[in-house]
């Protein structure tokens, strides 16, 4: 789930003209926010519900998923977006 979330975030970063100039910092911020959200969800489950428990292995899985999303974004999404932009800028 977090891989998909961060991959879509990367897609929007690379698709945007303004954001793509600062993509390293923004991608790191997006990853950090996804990890922070995962940690908050685990804490909410522990302290605000009676039927759910916090599992730190879930938090680790969320963190690894967010990191995998960054890898997908950088090594798969970015080349596809660059190729699409190059193709459509030349043809116009």
Rosetta constraint file for C-alpha pairs under 8 A:
AtomPair CA 1 CA 5 HARMONIC 6.27 0.50
AtomPair CA 1 CA 62 HARMONIC 7.78 0.50
AtomPair CA 1 CA 65 HARMONIC 7.18 0.50
AtomPair CA 2 CA 6 HARMONIC 6.09 0.50
AtomPair CA 2 CA 34 HARMONIC 7.06 0.50
AtomPair CA 2 CA 62 HARMONIC 5.82 0.50
AtomPair CA 2 CA 63 HARMONIC 7.70 0.50
AtomPair CA 2 CA 65 HARMONIC 5.09 0.50
AtomPair CA 2 CA 66 HARMONIC 4.96 0.50
AtomPair CA 2 CA 69 HARMONIC 7.05 0.50
AtomPair CA 3 CA 7 HARMONIC 5.93 0.50
AtomPair CA 3 CA 65 HARMONIC 4.47 0.50
AtomPair CA 3 CA 66 HARMONIC 4.80 0.50
AtomPair CA 3 CA 67 HARMONIC 7.14 0.50
AtomPair CA 3 CA 68 HARMONIC 5.65 0.50
AtomPair CA 3 CA 69 HARMONIC 3.98 0.50
AtomPair CA 3 CA 70 HARMONIC 7.61 0.50
AtomPair CA 4 CA 8 HARMONIC 6.10 0.50
AtomPair CA 4 CA 69 HARMONIC 6.25 0.50
AtomPair CA 5 CA 9 HARMONIC 6.29 0.50
AtomPair CA 5 CA 34 HARMONIC 7.91 0.50
AtomPair CA 5 CA 66 HARMONIC 7.55 0.50
AtomPair CA 5 CA 69 HARMONIC 7.29 0.50
AtomPair CA 6 CA 10 HARMONIC 6.12 0.50
AtomPair CA 6 CA 30 HARMONIC 6.93 0.50
AtomPair CA 6 CA 31 HARMONIC 6.62 0.50
AtomPair CA 6 CA 34 HARMONIC 7.24 0.50
AtomPair CA 6 CA 66 HARMONIC 5.78 0.50
AtomPair CA 6 CA 69 HARMONIC 4.88 0.50
AtomPair CA 6 CA 70 HARMONIC 6.25 0.50
AtomPair CA 6 CA 73 HARMONIC 7.64 0.50
AtomPair CA 7 CA 11 HARMONIC 6.23 0.50
AtomPair CA 7 CA 69 HARMONIC 4.60 0.50
AtomPair CA 7 CA 70 HARMONIC 6.27 0.50
AtomPair CA 7 CA 72 HARMONIC 6.18 0.50
AtomPair CA 7 CA 73 HARMONIC 5.10 0.50
AtomPair CA 7 CA 77 HARMONIC 7.69 0.50
AtomPair CA 8 CA 12 HARMONIC 6.36 0.50
AtomPair CA 8 CA 73 HARMONIC 7.82 0.50
AtomPair CA 9 CA 13 HARMONIC 6.27 0.50
AtomPair CA 9 CA 30 HARMONIC 7.14 0.50
AtomPair CA 10 CA 14 HARMONIC 6.14 0.50
AtomPair CA 10 CA 27 HARMONIC 6.72 0.50
AtomPair CA 10 CA 70 HARMONIC 7.05 0.50
AtomPair CA 10 CA 73 HARMONIC 5.09 0.50
AtomPair CA 10 CA 74 HARMONIC 7.53 0.50
AtomPair CA 10 CA 77 HARMONIC 7.28 0.50
AtomPair CA 10 CA 78 HARMONIC 7.86 0.50
AtomPair CA 11 CA 15 HARMONIC 5.94 0.50
AtomPair CA 11 CA 73 HARMONIC 6.62 0.50
AtomPair CA 11 CA 77 HARMONIC 6.14 0.50
AtomPair CA 11 CA 78 HARMONIC 7.34 0.50
AtomPair CA 11 CA 81 HARMONIC 7.83 0.50
AtomPair CA 12 CA 16 HARMONIC 6.07 0.50
AtomPair CA 13 CA 19 HARMONIC 5.44 0.50
AtomPair CA 13 CA 20 HARMONIC 5.77 0.50
AtomPair CA 13 CA 23 HARMONIC 6.56 0.50
AtomPair CA 13 CA 26 HARMONIC 7.73 0.50
AtomPair CA 13 CA 27 HARMONIC 7.70 0.50
AtomPair CA 14 CA 19 HARMONIC 6.99 0.50
AtomPair CA 14 CA 20 HARMONIC 5.13 0.50
AtomPair CA 14 CA 23 HARMONIC 7.32 0.50
AtomPair CA 14 CA 77 HARMONIC 7.91 0.50
AtomPair CA 14 CA 78 HARMONIC 6.20 0.50
AtomPair CA 14 CA 81 HARMONIC 6.64 0.50
AtomPair CA 15 CA 20 HARMONIC 7.32 0.50
AtomPair CA 15 CA 81 HARMONIC 6.55 0.50
AtomPair CA 16 CA 20 HARMONIC 6.03 0.50
AtomPair CA 17 CA 21 HARMONIC 7.13 0.50
AtomPair CA 18 CA 22 HARMONIC 7.58 0.50
AtomPair CA 19 CA 23 HARMONIC 5.90 0.50
AtomPair CA 19 CA 26 HARMONIC 7.55 0.50
AtomPair CA 22 CA 26 HARMONIC 6.39 0.50
AtomPair CA 23 CA 27 HARMONIC 5.72 0.50
AtomPair CA 24 CA 28 HARMONIC 6.26 0.50
AtomPair CA 25 CA 29 HARMONIC 6.12 0.50
AtomPair CA 26 CA 30 HARMONIC 6.06 0.50
AtomPair CA 27 CA 31 HARMONIC 6.16 0.50
AtomPair CA 27 CA 70 HARMONIC 7.29 0.50
AtomPair CA 28 CA 32 HARMONIC 6.11 0.50
AtomPair CA 29 CA 33 HARMONIC 6.10 0.50
AtomPair CA 30 CA 34 HARMONIC 6.22 0.50
AtomPair CA 31 CA 35 HARMONIC 6.25 0.50
AtomPair CA 31 CA 66 HARMONIC 6.01 0.50
AtomPair CA 31 CA 67 HARMONIC 6.94 0.50
AtomPair CA 31 CA 70 HARMONIC 7.17 0.50
AtomPair CA 32 CA 36 HARMONIC 6.02 0.50
AtomPair CA 33 CA 37 HARMONIC 5.98 0.50
AtomPair CA 34 CA 38 HARMONIC 6.22 0.50
AtomPair CA 34 CA 63 HARMONIC 7.76 0.50
AtomPair CA 34 CA 66 HARMONIC 6.56 0.50
AtomPair CA 35 CA 39 HARMONIC 6.27 0.50
AtomPair CA 35 CA 59 HARMONIC 7.91 0.50
AtomPair CA 35 CA 62 HARMONIC 6.77 0.50
AtomPair CA 35 CA 63 HARMONIC 5.41 0.50
AtomPair CA 35 CA 66 HARMONIC 6.91 0.50
AtomPair CA 36 CA 40 HARMONIC 6.16 0.50
AtomPair CA 37 CA 41 HARMONIC 6.16 0.50
AtomPair CA 38 CA 42 HARMONIC 6.41 0.50
AtomPair CA 38 CA 59 HARMONIC 6.00 0.50
AtomPair CA 38 CA 62 HARMONIC 6.14 0.50
AtomPair CA 38 CA 63 HARMONIC 7.52 0.50
AtomPair CA 39 CA 43 HARMONIC 6.33 0.50
AtomPair CA 39 CA 59 HARMONIC 5.97 0.50
AtomPair CA 40 CA 44 HARMONIC 6.01 0.50
AtomPair CA 41 CA 45 HARMONIC 6.10 0.50
AtomPair CA 42 CA 46 HARMONIC 6.34 0.50
AtomPair CA 42 CA 53 HARMONIC 7.62 0.50
AtomPair CA 42 CA 54 HARMONIC 4.84 0.50
AtomPair CA 42 CA 55 HARMONIC 6.72 0.50
AtomPair CA 42 CA 56 HARMONIC 7.56 0.50
AtomPair CA 42 CA 58 HARMONIC 7.84 0.50
AtomPair CA 42 CA 59 HARMONIC 6.89 0.50
AtomPair CA 43 CA 47 HARMONIC 6.10 0.50
AtomPair CA 43 CA 54 HARMONIC 6.27 0.50
AtomPair CA 44 CA 48 HARMONIC 5.23 0.50
AtomPair CA 44 CA 49 HARMONIC 7.21 0.50
AtomPair CA 44 CA 54 HARMONIC 8.00 0.50
AtomPair CA 45 CA 49 HARMONIC 5.50 0.50
AtomPair CA 45 CA 52 HARMONIC 5.42 0.50
AtomPair CA 45 CA 53 HARMONIC 5.55 0.50
AtomPair CA 45 CA 54 HARMONIC 5.64 0.50
AtomPair CA 46 CA 50 HARMONIC 7.78 0.50
AtomPair CA 46 CA 52 HARMONIC 6.51 0.50
AtomPair CA 46 CA 53 HARMONIC 4.89 0.50
AtomPair CA 46 CA 54 HARMONIC 4.84 0.50
AtomPair CA 49 CA 53 HARMONIC 7.85 0.50
AtomPair CA 54 CA 58 HARMONIC 7.98 0.50
AtomPair CA 55 CA 59 HARMONIC 6.76 0.50
AtomPair CA 56 CA 60 HARMONIC 6.21 0.50
AtomPair CA 57 CA 61 HARMONIC 6.08 0.50
AtomPair CA 58 CA 62 HARMONIC 6.12 0.50
AtomPair CA 59 CA 63 HARMONIC 6.19 0.50
AtomPair CA 60 CA 64 HARMONIC 6.16 0.50
AtomPair CA 61 CA 65 HARMONIC 5.99 0.50
AtomPair CA 62 CA 66 HARMONIC 6.13 0.50
AtomPair CA 63 CA 67 HARMONIC 6.25 0.50
AtomPair CA 64 CA 68 HARMONIC 6.11 0.50
AtomPair CA 65 CA 69 HARMONIC 6.16 0.50
AtomPair CA 66 CA 70 HARMONIC 6.45 0.50
AtomPair CA 67 CA 71 HARMONIC 6.43 0.50
AtomPair CA 68 CA 72 HARMONIC 6.16 0.50
AtomPair CA 69 CA 73 HARMONIC 5.98 0.50
AtomPair CA 70 CA 74 HARMONIC 6.04 0.50
AtomPair CA 71 CA 75 HARMONIC 5.83 0.50
AtomPair CA 71 CA 76 HARMONIC 7.75 0.50
AtomPair CA 72 CA 76 HARMONIC 5.19 0.50
AtomPair CA 72 CA 77 HARMONIC 6.39 0.50
AtomPair CA 73 CA 77 HARMONIC 4.66 0.50
AtomPair CA 73 CA 78 HARMONIC 6.00 0.50
AtomPair CA 74 CA 78 HARMONIC 5.29 0.50
AtomPair CA 74 CA 79 HARMONIC 7.70 0.50
AtomPair CA 75 CA 79 HARMONIC 6.71 0.50
AtomPair CA 76 CA 80 HARMONIC 6.48 0.50
AtomPair CA 77 CA 81 HARMONIC 6.16 0.50
AtomPair CA 78 CA 82 HARMONIC 6.07 0.50
AtomPair CA 79 CA 83 HARMONIC 5.98 0.50
AtomPair CA 80 CA 84 HARMONIC 6.13 0.50
AtomPair CA 81 CA 85 HARMONIC 6.09 0.50
AtomPair CA 82 CA 86 HARMONIC 6.00 0.50
AtomPair CA 83 CA 87 HARMONIC 6.07 0.50
AtomPair CA 84 CA 88 HARMONIC 6.18 0.50
AtomPair CA 85 CA 89 HARMONIC 5.87 0.50
AtomPair CA 86 CA 90 HARMONIC 6.17 0.50
AtomPair CA 87 CA 91 HARMONIC 6.32 0.50
AtomPair CA 88 CA 92 HARMONIC 6.27 0.50
